[in-house]
Amino acid sequence: MEKRANLLYRQRASSTSSAINLENANRLLRWYLPKQSSIENSTQQDIEMIVDKLNNQPMRCLDYLTLNEVFYEHRGALKSSGGIRT
């Protein structure tokens, strides 16, 4: 029996582009968790609120879509092509 898997590969960006994206992600995270604060003082509810806000914030690099919109758009495309089974 042959097993097959459809995989989605992220296009490799230049190291400069990746570093800029990481810096932007850190900047957004630091908006909610300043460097002087400790994540240990945050509750699970606090963390979930931060994740929700970050995942639903429109981003210029995504043509002002949110991370959730992009994720579910690609997830839907993969499901319809048989790449994801639920």
MOFEN-V618260 format. One line per field, one symbol per residue. ss: DSSP state (H for helix, E for strand, L for the rest). psi: psi as a letter, one per 40 degrees, with the letter a starting at -180 (. if undefined). burial: I if it has 9 or more other ideal C-beta (glycine too) atoms within 8 Angstrom, else O. A space follows every 10 residues. Layout:
BEGIN
ss=???
psi=???
burial=???
END
This chain:
BEGIN
ss=LLLLLLLLLL LLLLHHHHHH HHHHHHHHHH HHLLLLLLHH HLLHHHHHHH HHHHHLLLEH HHLLELHHHH HHHHHHHHHH LLLLLL
psi=hhhihhihhh hhiidddddd ddddddddde ddgideihdd eiiddddddd ddddeehihd efffiidddd dddddddddd eedhh.
burial=OOOOOOOOOO OOOOOOOIOO IOOIOOOIII OOOOOOOOOO OIOOOOIOOI OOIIIOIOIO OIOOIIIOII IOIIIOIIIO OOIOOO
END
